[in-house]
Amino acid sequence: MTVLKFSPSVQHHRANDEGTEPTPISALHQEVKSLDLPQRARERAEEHAFNAVLTAGAVLAASFIDTLDRVVRPITWTGNPPLPENQLMASAVTYLGSADGQRGWWLHYTRREVGFGEDGDLVHVLTLIAPCACGTYITVELVDEDALIVMLDELTTPPGAPVDCDFRLQVRGAGWADTRHDSTEPPF
């Protein structure tokens, strides 16, 4: 293997109407100065939110073929930009409905980093958010379609109705339920 030394290219001075052209680094600095950085940040945040919506739909189509993909229309998702100050990635949410027309069920999508450093990876996370009879919300991370089927099969309330406070939405296997009752506000 031959290693070539880096050597700067021959400087070509091309004349323009005002004399010589600025060097590329000078032109680059001028371009950066002309950018509207707050507007650029808003556009990037919107792009991340839009990508979260697209990815949420793709996750349903790939992993929840017989359940969520059949009932959640892609147009119903709303994207949320990342919140770096809270270490939250871009996300998407869709409303699943309500029995009383006031407090309903939601489906939330985001990604989460698992592992550290070079061994870290991003995983897709779908969370079902259900109203609780006490006026708060319970969240359940959906590990797969089978877990969702089992959980919905175990419900004793009408579709879209609040669940009982003591009902932990337990999912057999690897699922877990968040029973914190810390929010009486709608989740979104």
C-alpha positions as CSV (number, residue, x, y, z in Angstrom):
1,M,0.0,0.0,0.0
2,T,1.3,3.4,-0.9
3,V,0.6,6.4,1.3
4,L,0.5,9.7,-0.5
5,K,1.3,12.8,1.4
6,F,-1.3,15.5,1.4
7,S,-0.1,18.6,-0.3
8,P,-2.2,21.7,-0.9
9,S,-3.3,22.2,-4.4
10,V,-1.8,24.8,-6.5
11,Q,-3.5,28.1,-5.8
12,H,-5.3,29.4,-8.8
13,H,-6.2,33.1,-8.8
14,R,-9.1,33.7,-11.0
15,A,-10.1,37.2,-11.7
16,N,-13.7,38.3,-11.4
17,D,-15.4,41.7,-11.7
18,E,-14.0,42.9,-8.4
19,G,-10.5,41.4,-8.6
20,T,-9.8,38.0,-7.3
21,E,-12.3,35.5,-5.9
22,P,-12.2,34.8,-2.1
23,T,-10.7,31.6,-0.9
24,P,-13.1,28.8,-0.3
25,I,-12.8,29.2,3.5
26,S,-13.6,32.9,3.3
27,A,-16.6,32.1,1.0
28,L,-17.7,29.5,3.5
29,H,-17.6,31.9,6.4
30,Q,-19.6,34.4,4.4
31,E,-22.2,31.7,3.6
32,V,-22.5,30.8,7.3
33,K,-22.9,34.4,8.3
34,S,-25.8,34.8,5.8
35,L,-27.7,31.8,7.3
36,D,-30.7,32.4,9.6
37,L,-29.7,29.9,12.3
38,P,-33.0,30.0,14.3
39,Q,-35.0,29.4,11.1
40,R,-32.6,26.6,10.2
41,A,-33.1,25.0,13.6
42,R,-36.9,25.2,13.2
43,E,-36.7,23.6,9.8
44,R,-34.5,20.8,11.2
45,A,-36.9,20.2,14.1
46,E,-39.9,20.0,11.7
47,E,-38.0,17.6,9.5
48,H,-37.3,15.3,12.5
49,A,-40.9,15.5,13.6
50,F,-42.0,14.5,10.0
51,N,-39.6,11.6,9.9
52,A,-41.0,10.4,13.3
53,V,-44.5,10.3,11.7
54,L,-43.2,8.4,8.7
55,T,-41.3,5.9,10.9
56,A,-44.2,5.4,13.3
57,G,-46.3,4.3,10.3
58,A,-43.6,2.1,9.0
59,V,-43.2,0.4,12.5
60,L,-47.0,-0.3,12.6
61,A,-46.9,-1.7,9.0
62,A,-43.9,-4.0,9.8
63,S,-44.6,-5.1,13.4
64,F,-48.3,-4.6,14.1
65,I,-49.7,-5.9,10.9
66,D,-52.9,-7.5,12.2
67,T,-53.8,-4.9,14.8
68,L,-52.6,-1.3,14.9
69,D,-51.7,-1.1,11.2
70,R,-55.3,-2.0,10.3
71,V,-56.9,0.7,12.4
72,V,-54.5,3.6,12.6
73,R,-54.6,5.8,9.5
74,P,-51.2,7.3,8.6
75,I,-52.7,10.8,8.3
76,T,-53.7,10.7,12.0
77,W,-50.2,10.9,13.4
78,T,-48.8,14.2,14.7
79,G,-45.1,14.8,14.9
80,N,-43.2,16.4,17.7
81,P,-39.7,17.8,17.3
82,P,-36.9,16.6,19.5
83,L,-36.3,18.3,22.8
84,P,-32.5,18.1,23.3
85,E,-32.6,20.0,26.6
86,N,-34.8,17.2,28.0
87,Q,-32.9,14.5,26.1
88,L,-36.0,13.5,24.1
89,M,-35.9,12.4,20.5
90,A,-38.5,13.3,17.9
91,S,-41.8,11.5,18.4
92,A,-45.2,11.0,17.0
93,V,-48.6,10.5,18.6
94,T,-52.0,9.5,17.4
95,Y,-55.4,9.6,19.2
96,L,-57.1,6.2,19.4
97,G,-60.4,7.3,20.8
98,S,-62.5,7.6,23.9
99,A,-65.7,6.0,25.4
100,D,-66.8,9.3,26.9
101,G,-65.5,11.8,24.4
102,Q,-63.3,13.5,27.0
103,R,-60.4,11.4,28.0
104,G,-59.1,9.0,25.5
105,W,-56.4,6.5,24.6
106,W,-53.3,7.5,22.7
107,L,-50.4,5.8,20.9
108,H,-47.0,7.3,21.2
109,Y,-43.9,6.5,19.1
110,T,-40.3,7.5,19.6
111,R,-36.8,6.0,19.6
112,R,-34.7,5.3,22.6
113,E,-31.0,4.6,22.8
114,V,-30.0,1.3,24.4
115,G,-26.5,0.5,25.3
116,F,-23.6,3.0,25.5
117,G,-20.9,4.3,23.2
118,E,-20.2,2.3,20.1
119,D,-22.3,-0.6,21.5
120,G,-25.4,1.7,21.7
121,D,-28.3,1.3,19.3
122,L,-31.6,3.1,18.7
123,V,-34.8,1.1,19.2
124,H,-38.3,1.9,18.2
125,V,-40.6,2.4,21.2
126,L,-44.4,2.3,21.0
127,T,-46.3,3.3,24.1
128,L,-50.0,2.9,24.7
129,I,-51.4,5.6,27.0
130,A,-54.7,4.9,28.7
131,P,-56.8,7.0,31.0
132,C,-57.2,5.7,34.5
133,A,-60.4,5.9,36.5
134,C,-58.8,8.2,39.0
135,G,-58.3,10.9,36.4
136,T,-54.7,10.3,35.5
137,Y,-53.0,8.2,32.7
138,I,-51.2,4.9,32.6
139,T,-48.6,4.1,30.1
140,V,-47.6,0.6,28.7
141,E,-44.7,0.1,26.4
142,L,-45.7,-2.3,23.6
143,V,-43.0,-4.8,23.1
144,D,-44.7,-6.5,20.2
145,E,-48.1,-7.3,18.6
146,D,-48.7,-10.4,20.7
147,A,-48.3,-8.3,23.9
148,L,-50.9,-5.8,22.6
149,I,-53.3,-8.6,21.8
150,V,-52.9,-10.2,25.3
151,M,-53.3,-6.8,27.0
152,L,-56.5,-5.9,25.1
153,D,-57.9,-9.3,25.6
154,E,-57.4,-8.9,29.4
155,L,-59.2,-5.6,29.6
156,T,-62.6,-5.7,31.4
157,T,-63.7,-2.1,30.5
158,P,-65.5,-1.1,27.3
159,P,-63.2,0.0,24.4
160,G,-61.9,3.5,25.0
161,A,-63.1,3.7,28.6
162,P,-60.7,4.5,31.5
163,V,-59.2,1.5,33.2
164,D,-59.5,0.8,36.9
165,C,-56.7,2.2,39.1
166,D,-55.8,-1.2,40.3
167,F,-55.7,-2.7,36.9
168,R,-52.0,-2.6,35.9
169,L,-52.4,-3.5,32.2
170,Q,-50.1,-6.4,32.8
171,V,-48.7,-8.0,29.8
172,R,-47.5,-11.5,30.0
173,G,-43.9,-12.0,29.2
174,A,-41.5,-9.1,28.7
175,G,-44.0,-6.2,29.0
176,W,-44.1,-3.7,31.9
177,A,-46.6,-1.2,33.1
178,D,-46.0,2.2,34.4
179,T,-48.4,2.8,37.3
180,R,-47.3,6.3,38.2
181,H,-50.3,8.5,38.6
182,D,-48.7,11.9,38.2
183,S,-50.6,13.6,35.5
184,T,-54.2,14.6,35.3
185,E,-53.7,16.5,32.0
186,P,-54.3,14.9,28.7
187,P,-50.9,13.5,27.5
188,F,-50.9,15.5,24.2
